[in-house]
Amino acid sequence: MAQLCGFRLEEMRDLVLGFEVDASPSRQWHKLAQMKEVEIDKQVARLLAMRRVVKSVMRCKCVDWTECGRIAAAVVTRGVE
């Protein structure tokens, strides 16, 4: 289950060994899952930004590299698709 959620080996070890002895599995899962959700949200945001730049590049009609760089930076900054 932990691997399917994207937990790294170190995080899985913490899940099993890194909590108090009396902590229930659900309590352990909940704490780590909240942290993982934040990490996943950041990854999704990065991927969406990358997609915006890739879509911009696919529409590129720039005549020089300077113009391409300005357009790509504007896409990332504004979040335009």
mmCIF file of the N, C-alpha and C atoms, coordinates in Angstrom:
data_MODEL
# 
_entry.id   MODEL 
# 
loop_
_atom_site.group_PDB 
_atom_site.id 
_atom_site.type_symbol 
_atom_site.label_atom_id 
_atom_site.label_alt_id 
_atom_site.label_comp_id 
_atom_site.label_asym_id 
_atom_site.label_entity_id 
_atom_site.label_seq_id 
_atom_site.pdbx_PDB_ins_code 
_atom_site.Cartn_x 
_atom_site.Cartn_y 
_atom_site.Cartn_z 
_atom_site.occupancy 
_atom_site.B_iso_or_equiv 
_atom_site.pdbx_formal_charge 
_atom_site.auth_seq_id 
_atom_site.auth_comp_id 
_atom_site.auth_asym_id 
_atom_site.auth_atom_id 
_atom_site.pdbx_PDB_model_num 
ATOM 1   N N  . MET A 1 1  ? 0.825  -1.188 0.000   1.00 0.00 ? 1  MET A N  1 
ATOM 2   C CA . MET A 1 1  ? 0.000  0.000  0.000   1.00 0.00 ? 1  MET A CA 1 
ATOM 3   C C  . MET A 1 1  ? 0.871  1.255  0.000   1.00 0.00 ? 1  MET A C  1 
ATOM 4   N N  . ALA A 1 2  ? 1.893  1.275  0.843   1.00 0.00 ? 2  ALA A N  1 
ATOM 5   C CA . ALA A 1 2  ? 2.744  2.463  0.947   1.00 0.00 ? 2  ALA A CA 1 
ATOM 6   C C  . ALA A 1 2  ? 3.439  2.760  -0.376  1.00 0.00 ? 2  ALA A C  1 
ATOM 7   N N  . GLN A 1 3  ? 3.897  1.727  -1.053  1.00 0.00 ? 3  GLN A N  1 
ATOM 8   C CA . GLN A 1 3  ? 4.565  1.919  -2.333  1.00 0.00 ? 3  GLN A CA 1 
ATOM 9   C C  . GLN A 1 3  ? 3.594  2.476  -3.370  1.00 0.00 ? 3  GLN A C  1 
ATOM 10  N N  . LEU A 1 4  ? 2.374  1.995  -3.373  1.00 0.00 ? 4  LEU A N  1 
ATOM 11  C CA . LEU A 1 4  ? 1.368  2.504  -4.311  1.00 0.00 ? 4  LEU A CA 1 
ATOM 12  C C  . LEU A 1 4  ? 1.049  3.971  -4.060  1.00 0.00 ? 4  LEU A C  1 
ATOM 13  N N  . CYS A 1 5  ? 1.190  4.424  -2.820  1.00 0.00 ? 5  CYS A N  1 
ATOM 14  C CA . CYS A 1 5  ? 0.957  5.829  -2.466  1.00 0.00 ? 5  CYS A CA 1 
ATOM 15  C C  . CYS A 1 5  ? 2.148  6.711  -2.808  1.00 0.00 ? 5  CYS A C  1 
ATOM 16  N N  . GLY A 1 6  ? 3.239  6.104  -3.242  1.00 0.00 ? 6  GLY A N  1 
ATOM 17  C CA . GLY A 1 6  ? 4.406  6.870  -3.628  1.00 0.00 ? 6  GLY A CA 1 
ATOM 18  C C  . GLY A 1 6  ? 5.409  7.106  -2.516  1.00 0.00 ? 6  GLY A C  1 
ATOM 19  N N  . PHE A 1 7  ? 5.254  6.400  -1.406  1.00 0.00 ? 7  PHE A N  1 
ATOM 20  C CA . PHE A 1 7  ? 6.205  6.565  -0.313  1.00 0.00 ? 7  PHE A CA 1 
ATOM 21  C C  . PHE A 1 7  ? 7.554  5.979  -0.691  1.00 0.00 ? 7  PHE A C  1 
ATOM 22  N N  . ARG A 1 8  ? 8.603  6.719  -0.351  1.00 0.00 ? 8  ARG A N  1 
ATOM 23  C CA . ARG A 1 8  ? 9.960  6.220  -0.556  1.00 0.00 ? 8  ARG A CA 1 
ATOM 24  C C  . ARG A 1 8  ? 10.292 5.226  0.552   1.00 0.00 ? 8  ARG A C  1 
ATOM 25  N N  . LEU A 1 9  ? 11.371 4.452  0.347   1.00 0.00 ? 9  LEU A N  1 
ATOM 26  C CA . LEU A 1 9  ? 11.743 3.433  1.330   1.00 0.00 ? 9  LEU A CA 1 
ATOM 27  C C  . LEU A 1 9  ? 11.943 4.022  2.722   1.00 0.00 ? 9  LEU A C  1 
ATOM 28  N N  . GLU A 1 10 ? 12.589 5.163  2.804   1.00 0.00 ? 10 GLU A N  1 
ATOM 29  C CA . GLU A 1 10 ? 12.805 5.809  4.101   1.00 0.00 ? 10 GLU A CA 1 
ATOM 30  C C  . GLU A 1 10 ? 11.475 6.145  4.779   1.00 0.00 ? 10 GLU A C  1 
ATOM 31  N N  . GLU A 1 11 ? 10.526 6.617  3.991   1.00 0.00 ? 11 GLU A N  1 
ATOM 32  C CA . GLU A 1 11 ? 9.209  6.944  4.551   1.00 0.00 ? 11 GLU A CA 1 
ATOM 33  C C  . GLU A 1 11 ? 8.487  5.678  5.012   1.00 0.00 ? 11 GLU A C  1 
ATOM 34  N N  . MET A 1 12 ? 8.641  4.601  4.268   1.00 0.00 ? 12 MET A N  1 
ATOM 35  C CA . MET A 1 12 ? 8.019  3.331  4.671   1.00 0.00 ? 12 MET A CA 1 
ATOM 36  C C  . MET A 1 12 ? 8.628  2.831  5.979   1.00 0.00 ? 12 MET A C  1 
ATOM 37  N N  . ARG A 1 13 ? 9.938  2.993  6.106   1.00 0.00 ? 13 ARG A N  1 
ATOM 38  C CA . ARG A 1 13 ? 10.591 2.601  7.350   1.00 0.00 ? 13 ARG A CA 1 
ATOM 39  C C  . ARG A 1 13 ? 10.035 3.419  8.515   1.00 0.00 ? 13 ARG A C  1 
ATOM 40  N N  . ASP A 1 14 ? 9.867  4.721  8.307   1.00 0.00 ? 14 ASP A N  1 
ATOM 41  C CA . ASP A 1 14 ? 9.293  5.572  9.347   1.00 0.00 ? 14 ASP A CA 1 
ATOM 42  C C  . ASP A 1 14 ? 7.876  5.140  9.698   1.00 0.00 ? 14 ASP A C  1 
ATOM 43  N N  . LEU A 1 15 ? 7.141  4.718  8.702   1.00 0.00 ? 15 LEU A N  1 
ATOM 44  C CA . LEU A 1 15 ? 5.775  4.265  8.931   1.00 0.00 ? 15 LEU A CA 1 
ATOM 45  C C  . LEU A 1 15 ? 5.746  3.083  9.890   1.00 0.00 ? 15 LEU A C  1 
ATOM 46  N N  . VAL A 1 16 ? 6.694  2.196  9.712   1.00 0.00 ? 16 VAL A N  1 
ATOM 47  C CA . VAL A 1 16 ? 6.716  0.978  10.525  1.00 0.00 ? 16 VAL A CA 1 
ATOM 48  C C  . VAL A 1 16 ? 7.467  1.177  11.843  1.00 0.00 ? 16 VAL A C  1 
ATOM 49  N N  . LEU A 1 17 ? 8.578  1.898  11.794  1.00 0.00 ? 17 LEU A N  1 
ATOM 50  C CA . LEU A 1 17 ? 9.452  1.963  12.965  1.00 0.00 ? 17 LEU A CA 1 
ATOM 51  C C  . LEU A 1 17 ? 9.539  3.336  13.628  1.00 0.00 ? 17 LEU A C  1 
ATOM 52  N N  . GLY A 1 18 ? 9.076  4.369  12.979  1.00 0.00 ? 18 GLY A N  1 
ATOM 53  C CA . GLY A 1 18 ? 9.355  5.711  13.454  1.00 0.00 ? 18 GLY A CA 1 
ATOM 54  C C  . GLY A 1 18 ? 8.337  6.334  14.375  1.00 0.00 ? 18 GLY A C  1 
ATOM 55  N N  . PHE A 1 19 ? 7.419  5.572  14.889  1.00 0.00 ? 19 PHE A N  1 
ATOM 56  C CA . PHE A 1 19 ? 6.381  6.132  15.742  1.00 0.00 ? 19 PHE A CA 1 
ATOM 57  C C  . PHE A 1 19 ? 6.436  5.505  17.125  1.00 0.00 ? 19 PHE A C  1 
ATOM 58  N N  . GLU A 1 20 ? 5.677  6.115  18.024  1.00 0.00 ? 20 GLU A N  1 
ATOM 59  C CA . GLU A 1 20 ? 5.601  5.562  19.364  1.00 0.00 ? 20 GLU A CA 1 
ATOM 60  C C  . GLU A 1 20 ? 5.031  4.144  19.304  1.00 0.00 ? 20 GLU A C  1 
ATOM 61  N N  . VAL A 1 21 ? 5.400  3.355  20.277  1.00 0.00 ? 21 VAL A N  1 
ATOM 62  C CA . VAL A 1 21 ? 4.968  1.950  20.320  1.00 0.00 ? 21 VAL A CA 1 
ATOM 63  C C  . VAL A 1 21 ? 3.449  1.841  20.359  1.00 0.00 ? 21 VAL A C  1 
ATOM 64  N N  . ASP A 1 22 ? 2.795  2.752  21.056  1.00 0.00 ? 22 ASP A N  1 
ATOM 65  C CA . ASP A 1 22 ? 1.341  2.650  21.215  1.00 0.00 ? 22 ASP A CA 1 
ATOM 66  C C  . ASP A 1 22 ? 0.556  3.361  20.110  1.00 0.00 ? 22 ASP A C  1 
ATOM 67  N N  . ALA A 1 23 ? 1.238  3.901  19.098  1.00 0.00 ? 23 ALA A N  1 
ATOM 68  C CA . ALA A 1 23 ? 0.541  4.578  18.004  1.00 0.00 ? 23 ALA A CA 1 
ATOM 69  C C  . ALA A 1 23 ? -0.115 3.548  17.090  1.00 0.00 ? 23 ALA A C  1 
ATOM 70  N N  . SER A 1 24 ? -1.367 3.774  16.786  1.00 0.00 ? 24 SER A N  1 
ATOM 71  C CA . SER A 1 24 ? -2.098 2.839  15.915  1.00 0.00 ? 24 SER A CA 1 
ATOM 72  C C  . SER A 1 24 ? -1.634 3.007  14.469  1.00 0.00 ? 24 SER A C  1 
ATOM 73  N N  . PRO A 1 25 ? -1.789 1.946  13.660  1.00 0.00 ? 25 PRO A N  1 
ATOM 74  C CA . PRO A 1 25 ? -1.432 2.066  12.246  1.00 0.00 ? 25 PRO A CA 1 
ATOM 75  C C  . PRO A 1 25 ? -2.182 3.205  11.557  1.00 0.00 ? 25 PRO A C  1 
ATOM 76  N N  . SER A 1 26 ? -3.457 3.400  11.896  1.00 0.00 ? 26 SER A N  1 
ATOM 77  C CA . SER A 1 26 ? -4.223 4.465  11.239  1.00 0.00 ? 26 SER A CA 1 
ATOM 78  C C  . SER A 1 26 ? -3.656 5.839  11.583  1.00 0.00 ? 26 SER A C  1 
ATOM 79  N N  . ARG A 1 27 ? -3.211 6.013  12.797  1.00 0.00 ? 27 ARG A N  1 
ATOM 80  C CA . ARG A 1 27 ? -2.611 7.292  13.207  1.00 0.00 ? 27 ARG A CA 1 
ATOM 81  C C  . ARG A 1 27 ? -1.296 7.516  12.453  1.00 0.00 ? 27 ARG A C  1 
ATOM 82  N N  . GLN A 1 28 ? -0.520 6.467  12.310  1.00 0.00 ? 28 GLN A N  1 
ATOM 83  C CA . GLN A 1 28 ? 0.741  6.567  11.570  1.00 0.00 ? 28 GLN A CA 1 
ATOM 84  C C  . GLN A 1 28 ? 0.477  6.908  10.105  1.00 0.00 ? 28 GLN A C  1 
ATOM 85  N N  . TRP A 1 29 ? -0.464 6.186  9.500   1.00 0.00 ? 29 TRP A N  1 
ATOM 86  C CA . TRP A 1 29 ? -0.814 6.424  8.104   1.00 0.00 ? 29 TRP A CA 1 
ATOM 87  C C  . TRP A 1 29 ? -1.280 7.861  7.907   1.00 0.00 ? 29 TRP A C  1 
ATOM 88  N N  . HIS A 1 30 ? -2.142 8.327  8.790   1.00 0.00 ? 30 HIS A N  1 
ATOM 89  C CA . HIS A 1 30 ? -2.740 9.652  8.643   1.00 0.00 ? 30 HIS A CA 1 
ATOM 90  C C  . HIS A 1 30 ? -1.662 10.734 8.630   1.00 0.00 ? 30 HIS A C  1 
ATOM 91  N N  . LYS A 1 31 ? -0.739 10.668 9.569   1.00 0.00 ? 31 LYS A N  1 
ATOM 92  C CA . LYS A 1 31 ? 0.315  11.680 9.662   1.00 0.00 ? 31 LYS A CA 1 
ATOM 93  C C  . LYS A 1 31 ? 1.189  11.679 8.408   1.00 0.00 ? 31 LYS A C  1 
ATOM 94  N N  . LEU A 1 32 ? 1.650  10.519 7.998   1.00 0.00 ? 32 LEU A N  1 
ATOM 95  C CA . LEU A 1 32 ? 2.509  10.445 6.809   1.00 0.00 ? 32 LEU A CA 1 
ATOM 96  C C  . LEU A 1 32 ? 1.740  10.772 5.527   1.00 0.00 ? 32 LEU A C  1 
ATOM 97  N N  . ALA A 1 33 ? 0.479  10.365 5.474   1.00 0.00 ? 33 ALA A N  1 
ATOM 98  C CA . ALA A 1 33 ? -0.325 10.628 4.277   1.00 0.00 ? 33 ALA A CA 1 
ATOM 99  C C  . ALA A 1 33 ? -0.553 12.128 4.089   1.00 0.00 ? 33 ALA A C  1 
ATOM 100 N N  . GLN A 1 34 ? -0.730 12.852 5.176   1.00 0.00 ? 34 GLN A N  1 
ATOM 101 C CA . GLN A 1 34 ? -0.894 14.303 5.063   1.00 0.00 ? 34 GLN A CA 1 
ATOM 102 C C  . GLN A 1 34 ? 0.359  14.941 4.470   1.00 0.00 ? 34 GLN A C  1 
ATOM 103 N N  . MET A 1 35 ? 1.514  14.517 4.929   1.00 0.00 ? 35 MET A N  1 
ATOM 104 C CA . MET A 1 35 ? 2.774  15.057 4.398   1.00 0.00 ? 35 MET A CA 1 
ATOM 105 C C  . MET A 1 35 ? 2.945  14.670 2.928   1.00 0.00 ? 35 MET A C  1 
ATOM 106 N N  . LYS A 1 36 ? 2.588  13.439 2.587   1.00 0.00 ? 36 LYS A N  1 
ATOM 107 C CA . LYS A 1 36 ? 2.715  12.971 1.207   1.00 0.00 ? 36 LYS A CA 1 
ATOM 108 C C  . LYS A 1 36 ? 1.770  13.754 0.296   1.00 0.00 ? 36 LYS A C  1 
ATOM 109 N N  . GLU A 1 37 ? 0.586  14.069 0.777   1.00 0.00 ? 37 GLU A N  1 
ATOM 110 C CA . GLU A 1 37 ? -0.370 14.820 -0.037  1.00 0.00 ? 37 GLU A CA 1 
ATOM 111 C C  . GLU A 1 37 ? 0.185  16.196 -0.404  1.00 0.00 ? 37 GLU A C  1 
ATOM 112 N N  . VAL A 1 38 ? 0.831  16.853 0.538   1.00 0.00 ? 38 VAL A N  1 
ATOM 113 C CA . VAL A 1 38 ? 1.451  18.154 0.267   1.00 0.00 ? 38 VAL A CA 1 
ATOM 114 C C  . VAL A 1 38 ? 2.531  17.998 -0.800  1.00 0.00 ? 38 VAL A C  1 
ATOM 115 N N  . GLU A 1 39 ? 3.348  16.962 -0.662  1.00 0.00 ? 39 GLU A N  1 
ATOM 116 C CA . GLU A 1 39 ? 4.408  16.694 -1.644  1.00 0.00 ? 39 GLU A CA 1 
ATOM 117 C C  . GLU A 1 39 ? 3.818  16.449 -3.032  1.00 0.00 ? 39 GLU A C  1 
ATOM 118 N N  . ILE A 1 40 ? 2.764  15.668 -3.101  1.00 0.00 ? 40 ILE A N  1 
ATOM 119 C CA . ILE A 1 40 ? 2.121  15.355 -4.389  1.00 0.00 ? 40 ILE A CA 1 
ATOM 120 C C  . ILE A 1 40 ? 1.533  16.615 -5.010  1.00 0.00 ? 40 ILE A C  1 
ATOM 121 N N  . ASP A 1 41 ? 0.897  17.461 -4.189  1.00 0.00 ? 41 ASP A N  1 
ATOM 122 C CA . ASP A 1 41 ? 0.333  18.710 -4.704  1.00 0.00 ? 41 ASP A CA 1 
ATOM 123 C C  . ASP A 1 41 ? 1.417  19.588 -5.327  1.00 0.00 ? 41 ASP A C  1 
ATOM 124 N N  . LYS A 1 42 ? 2.591  19.644 -4.704  1.00 0.00 ? 42 LYS A N  1 
ATOM 125 C CA . LYS A 1 42 ? 3.704  20.423 -5.257  1.00 0.00 ? 42 LYS A CA 1 
ATOM 126 C C  . LYS A 1 42 ? 4.181  19.824 -6.576  1.00 0.00 ? 42 LYS A C  1 
ATOM 127 N N  . GLN A 1 43 ? 4.241  18.497 -6.643  1.00 0.00 ? 43 GLN A N  1 
ATOM 128 C CA . GLN A 1 43 ? 4.657  17.830 -7.886  1.00 0.00 ? 43 GLN A CA 1 
ATOM 129 C C  . GLN A 1 43 ? 3.660  18.103 -9.005  1.00 0.00 ? 43 GLN A C  1 
ATOM 130 N N  . VAL A 1 44 ? 2.382  18.050 -8.684  1.00 0.00 ? 44 VAL A N  1 
ATOM 131 C CA . VAL A 1 44 ? 1.345  18.316 -9.684  1.00 0.00 ? 44 VAL A CA 1 
ATOM 132 C C  . VAL A 1 44 ? 1.466  19.745 -10.199 1.00 0.00 ? 44 VAL A C  1 
ATOM 133 N N  . ALA A 1 45 ? 1.683  20.694 -9.303  1.00 0.00 ? 45 ALA A N  1 
ATOM 134 C CA . ALA A 1 45 ? 1.833  22.092 -9.719  1.00 0.00 ? 45 ALA A CA 1 
ATOM 135 C C  . ALA A 1 45 ? 3.030  22.255 -10.653 1.00 0.00 ? 45 ALA A C  1 
ATOM 136 N N  . ARG A 1 46 ? 4.153  21.593 -10.327 1.00 0.00 ? 46 ARG A N  1 
ATOM 137 C CA . ARG A 1 46 ? 5.333  21.656 -11.206 1.00 0.00 ? 46 ARG A CA 1 
ATOM 138 C C  . ARG A 1 46 ? 5.029  21.040 -12.567 1.00 0.00 ? 46 ARG A C  1 
ATOM 139 N N  . LEU A 1 47 ? 4.344  19.916 -12.574 1.00 0.00 ? 47 LEU A N  1 
ATOM 140 C CA . LEU A 1 47 ? 4.015  19.255 -13.846 1.00 0.00 ? 47 LEU A CA 1 
ATOM 141 C C  . LEU A 1 47 ? 3.071  20.113 -14.691 1.00 0.00 ? 47 LEU A C  1 
ATOM 142 N N  . LEU A 1 48 ? 2.108  20.757 -14.066 1.00 0.00 ? 48 LEU A N  1 
ATOM 143 C CA . LEU A 1 48 ? 1.200  21.626 -14.813 1.00 0.00 ? 48 LEU A CA 1 
ATOM 144 C C  . LEU A 1 48 ? 1.948  22.819 -15.408 1.00 0.00 ? 48 LEU A C  1 
ATOM 145 N N  . ALA A 1 49 ? 2.899  23.365 -14.660 1.00 0.00 ? 49 ALA A N  1 
ATOM 146 C CA . ALA A 1 49 ? 3.710  24.461 -15.193 1.00 0.00 ? 49 ALA A CA 1 
ATOM 147 C C  . ALA A 1 49 ? 4.532  23.973 -16.378 1.00 0.00 ? 49 ALA A C  1 
ATOM 148 N N  . MET A 1 50 ? 5.093  22.780 -16.260 1.00 0.00 ? 50 MET A N  1 
ATOM 149 C CA . MET A 1 50 ? 5.866  22.210 -17.364 1.00 0.00 ? 50 MET A CA 1 
ATOM 150 C C  . MET A 1 50 ? 4.978  22.022 -18.585 1.00 0.00 ? 50 MET A C  1 
ATOM 151 N N  . ARG A 1 51 ? 3.750  21.565 -18.376 1.00 0.00 ? 51 ARG A N  1 
ATOM 152 C CA . ARG A 1 51 ? 2.820  21.354 -19.496 1.00 0.00 ? 51 ARG A CA 1 
ATOM 153 C C  . ARG A 1 51 ? 2.532  22.679 -20.196 1.00 0.00 ? 51 ARG A C  1 
ATOM 154 N N  . ARG A 1 52 ? 2.340  23.749 -19.420 1.00 0.00 ? 52 ARG A N  1 
ATOM 155 C CA . ARG A 1 52 ? 2.081  25.054 -20.036 1.00 0.00 ? 52 ARG A CA 1 
ATOM 156 C C  . ARG A 1 52 ? 3.239  25.474 -20.923 1.00 0.00 ? 52 ARG A C  1 
ATOM 157 N N  . VAL A 1 53 ? 4.462  25.274 -20.452 1.00 0.00 ? 53 VAL A N  1 
ATOM 158 C CA . VAL A 1 53 ? 5.630  25.655 -21.251 1.00 0.00 ? 53 VAL A CA 1 
ATOM 159 C C  . VAL A 1 53 ? 5.724  24.782 -22.500 1.00 0.00 ? 53 VAL A C  1 
ATOM 160 N N  . VAL A 1 54 ? 5.504  23.489 -22.354 1.00 0.00 ? 54 VAL A N  1 
ATOM 161 C CA . VAL A 1 54 ? 5.566  22.582 -23.513 1.00 0.00 ? 54 VAL A CA 1 
ATOM 162 C C  . VAL A 1 54 ? 4.519  22.976 -24.553 1.00 0.00 ? 54 VAL A C  1 
ATOM 163 N N  . LYS A 1 55 ? 3.303  23.283 -24.114 1.00 0.00 ? 55 LYS A N  1 
ATOM 164 C CA . LYS A 1 55 ? 2.262  23.698 -25.066 1.00 0.00 ? 55 LYS A CA 1 
ATOM 165 C C  . LYS A 1 55 ? 2.655  24.992 -25.762 1.00 0.00 ? 55 LYS A C  1 
ATOM 166 N N  . SER A 1 56 ? 3.260  25.895 -25.008 1.00 0.00 ? 56 SER A N  1 
ATOM 167 C CA . SER A 1 56 ? 3.725  27.149 -25.599 1.00 0.00 ? 56 SER A CA 1 
ATOM 168 C C  . SER A 1 56 ? 4.793  26.882 -26.650 1.00 0.00 ? 56 SER A C  1 
ATOM 169 N N  . VAL A 1 57 ? 5.731  26.006 -26.342 1.00 0.00 ? 57 VAL A N  1 
ATOM 170 C CA . VAL A 1 57 ? 6.800  25.664 -27.278 1.00 0.00 ? 57 VAL A CA 1 
ATOM 171 C C  . VAL A 1 57 ? 6.227  25.027 -28.539 1.00 0.00 ? 57 VAL A C  1 
ATOM 172 N N  . MET A 1 58 ? 5.193  24.230 -28.390 1.00 0.00 ? 58 MET A N  1 
ATOM 173 C CA . MET A 1 58 ? 4.591  23.571 -29.560 1.00 0.00 ? 58 MET A CA 1 
ATOM 174 C C  . MET A 1 58 ? 3.935  24.589 -30.497 1.00 0.00 ? 58 MET A C  1 
ATOM 175 N N  . ARG A 1 59 ? 3.555  25.751 -29.946 1.00 0.00 ? 59 ARG A N  1 
ATOM 176 C CA . ARG A 1 59 ? 2.957  26.798 -30.780 1.00 0.00 ? 59 ARG A CA 1 
ATOM 177 C C  . ARG A 1 59 ? 3.987  27.831 -31.231 1.00 0.00 ? 59 ARG A C  1 
ATOM 178 N N  . CYS A 1 60 ? 5.240  27.608 -30.916 1.00 0.00 ? 60 CYS A N  1 
ATOM 179 C CA . CYS A 1 60 ? 6.309  28.589 -31.137 1.00 0.00 ? 60 CYS A CA 1 
ATOM 180 C C  . CYS A 1 60 ? 6.447  28.969 -32.608 1.00 0.00 ? 60 CYS A C  1 
ATOM 181 N N  . LYS A 1 61 ? 6.494  30.257 -32.812 1.00 0.00 ? 61 LYS A N  1 
ATOM 182 C CA . LYS A 1 61 ? 6.775  30.798 -34.142 1.00 0.00 ? 61 LYS A CA 1 
ATOM 183 C C  . LYS A 1 61 ? 7.862  31.870 -34.028 1.00 0.00 ? 61 LYS A C  1 
ATOM 184 N N  . CYS A 1 62 ? 8.647  31.769 -32.969 1.00 0.00 ? 62 CYS A N  1 
ATOM 185 C CA . CYS A 1 62 ? 9.705  32.746 -32.704 1.00 0.00 ? 62 CYS A CA 1 
ATOM 186 C C  . CYS A 1 62 ? 10.781 32.675 -33.782 1.00 0.00 ? 62 CYS A C  1 
ATOM 187 N N  . VAL A 1 63 ? 11.392 33.816 -34.023 1.00 0.00 ? 63 VAL A N  1 
ATOM 188 C CA . VAL A 1 63 ? 12.461 33.874 -35.015 1.00 0.00 ? 63 VAL A CA 1 
ATOM 189 C C  . VAL A 1 63 ? 13.837 33.785 -34.368 1.00 0.00 ? 63 VAL A C  1 
ATOM 190 N N  . ASP A 1 64 ? 13.921 34.003 -33.052 1.00 0.00 ? 64 ASP A N  1 
ATOM 191 C CA . ASP A 1 64 ? 15.207 33.856 -32.376 1.00 0.00 ? 64 ASP A CA 1 
ATOM 192 C C  . ASP A 1 64 ? 14.994 33.340 -30.949 1.00 0.00 ? 64 ASP A C  1 
ATOM 193 N N  . TRP A 1 65 ? 16.094 32.873 -30.328 1.00 0.00 ? 65 TRP A N  1 
ATOM 194 C CA . TRP A 1 65 ? 16.015 32.247 -28.996 1.00 0.00 ? 65 TRP A CA 1 
ATOM 195 C C  . TRP A 1 65 ? 15.611 33.228 -27.908 1.00 0.00 ? 65 TRP A C  1 
ATOM 196 N N  . THR A 1 66 ? 15.982 34.495 -28.058 1.00 0.00 ? 66 THR A N  1 
ATOM 197 C CA . THR A 1 66 ? 15.631 35.500 -27.058 1.00 0.00 ? 66 THR A CA 1 
ATOM 198 C C  . THR A 1 66 ? 14.118 35.634 -26.948 1.00 0.00 ? 66 THR A C  1 
ATOM 199 N N  . GLU A 1 67 ? 13.462 35.685 -28.076 1.00 0.00 ? 67 GLU A N  1 
ATOM 200 C CA . GLU A 1 67 ? 12.006 35.812 -28.091 1.00 0.00 ? 67 GLU A CA 1 
ATOM 201 C C  . GLU A 1 67 ? 11.357 34.580 -27.449 1.00 0.00 ? 67 GLU A C  1 
ATOM 202 N N  . CYS A 1 68 ? 11.876 33.390 -27.765 1.00 0.00 ? 68 CYS A N  1 
ATOM 203 C CA . CYS A 1 68 ? 11.348 32.153 -27.171 1.00 0.00 ? 68 CYS A CA 1 
ATOM 204 C C  . CYS A 1 68 ? 11.452 32.189 -25.652 1.00 0.00 ? 68 CYS A C  1 
ATOM 205 N N  . GLY A 1 69 ? 12.580 32.620 -25.138 1.00 0.00 ? 69 GLY A N  1 
ATOM 206 C CA . GLY A 1 69 ? 12.782 32.672 -23.697 1.00 0.00 ? 69 GLY A CA 1 
ATOM 207 C C  . GLY A 1 69 ? 11.807 33.611 -23.017 1.00 0.00 ? 69 GLY A C  1 
ATOM 208 N N  . ARG A 1 70 ? 11.571 34.768 -23.607 1.00 0.00 ? 70 ARG A N  1 
ATOM 209 C CA . ARG A 1 70 ? 10.615 35.726 -23.024 1.00 0.00 ? 70 ARG A CA 1 
ATOM 210 C C  . ARG A 1 70 ? 9.206  35.149 -23.020 1.00 0.00 ? 70 ARG A C  1 
ATOM 211 N N  . ILE A 1 71 ? 8.819  34.506 -24.088 1.00 0.00 ? 71 ILE A N  1 
ATOM 212 C CA . ILE A 1 71 ? 7.473  33.936 -24.174 1.00 0.00 ? 71 ILE A CA 1 
ATOM 213 C C  . ILE A 1 71 ? 7.303  32.810 -23.158 1.00 0.00 ? 71 ILE A C  1 
ATOM 214 N N  . ALA A 1 72 ? 8.287  31.924 -23.064 1.00 0.00 ? 72 ALA A N  1 
ATOM 215 C CA . ALA A 1 72 ? 8.202  30.821 -22.098 1.00 0.00 ? 72 ALA A CA 1 
ATOM 216 C C  . ALA A 1 72 ? 8.124  31.349 -20.677 1.00 0.00 ? 72 ALA A C  1 
ATOM 217 N N  . ALA A 1 73 ? 8.919  32.382 -20.353 1.00 0.00 ? 73 ALA A N  1 
ATOM 218 C CA . ALA A 1 73 ? 8.888  32.956 -19.009 1.00 0.00 ? 73 ALA A CA 1 
ATOM 219 C C  . ALA A 1 73 ? 7.521  33.564 -18.721 1.00 0.00 ? 73 ALA A C  1 
ATOM 220 N N  . ALA A 1 74 ? 6.928  34.192 -19.699 1.00 0.00 ? 74 ALA A N  1 
ATOM 221 C CA . ALA A 1 74 ? 5.596  34.783 -19.515 1.00 0.00 ? 74 ALA A CA 1 
ATOM 222 C C  . ALA A 1 74 ? 4.551  33.708 -19.278 1.00 0.00 ? 74 ALA A C  1 
ATOM 223 N N  . VAL A 1 75 ? 4.671  32.606 -19.975 1.00 0.00 ? 75 VAL A N  1 
ATOM 224 C CA . VAL A 1 75 ? 3.717  31.506 -19.795 1.00 0.00 ? 75 VAL A CA 1 
ATOM 225 C C  . VAL A 1 75 ? 3.792  30.979 -18.377 1.00 0.00 ? 75 VAL A C  1 
ATOM 226 N N  . VAL A 1 76 ? 4.999  30.784 -17.869 1.00 0.00 ? 76 VAL A N  1 
ATOM 227 C CA . VAL A 1 76 ? 5.180  30.244 -16.513 1.00 0.00 ? 76 VAL A CA 1 
ATOM 228 C C  . VAL A 1 76 ? 4.667  31.258 -15.495 1.00 0.00 ? 76 VAL A C  1 
ATOM 229 N N  . THR A 1 77 ? 5.000  32.521 -15.674 1.00 0.00 ? 77 THR A N  1 
ATOM 230 C CA . THR A 1 77 ? 4.629  33.562 -14.719 1.00 0.00 ? 77 THR A CA 1 
ATOM 231 C C  . THR A 1 77 ? 3.125  33.773 -14.666 1.00 0.00 ? 77 THR A C  1 
ATOM 232 N N  . ARG A 1 78 ? 2.479  33.854 -15.818 1.00 0.00 ? 78 ARG A N  1 
ATOM 233 C CA . ARG A 1 78 ? 1.040  34.119 -15.869 1.00 0.00 ? 78 ARG A CA 1 
ATOM 234 C C  . ARG A 1 78 ? 0.189  32.880 -15.730 1.00 0.00 ? 78 ARG A C  1 
ATOM 235 N N  . GLY A 1 79 ? 0.755  31.732 -15.998 1.00 0.00 ? 79 GLY A N  1 
ATOM 236 C CA . GLY A 1 79 ? -0.032 30.506 -15.958 1.00 0.00 ? 79 GLY A CA 1 
ATOM 237 C C  . GLY A 1 79 ? -0.948 30.373 -17.149 1.00 0.00 ? 79 GLY A C  1 
ATOM 238 N N  . VAL A 1 80 ? -0.588 30.975 -18.269 1.00 0.00 ? 80 VAL A N  1 
ATOM 239 C CA . VAL A 1 80 ? -1.402 30.917 -19.476 1.00 0.00 ? 80 VAL A CA 1 
ATOM 240 C C  . VAL A 1 80 ? -1.198 29.585 -20.151 1.00 0.00 ? 80 VAL A C  1 
ATOM 241 N N  . GLU A 1 81 ? -2.284 29.019 -20.666 1.00 0.00 ? 81 GLU A N  1 
ATOM 242 C CA . GLU A 1 81 ? -2.168 27.757 -21.408 1.00 0.00 ? 81 GLU A CA 1 
ATOM 243 C C  . GLU A 1 81 ? -2.308 27.974 -22.866 1.00 0.00 ? 81 GLU A C  1 
# 
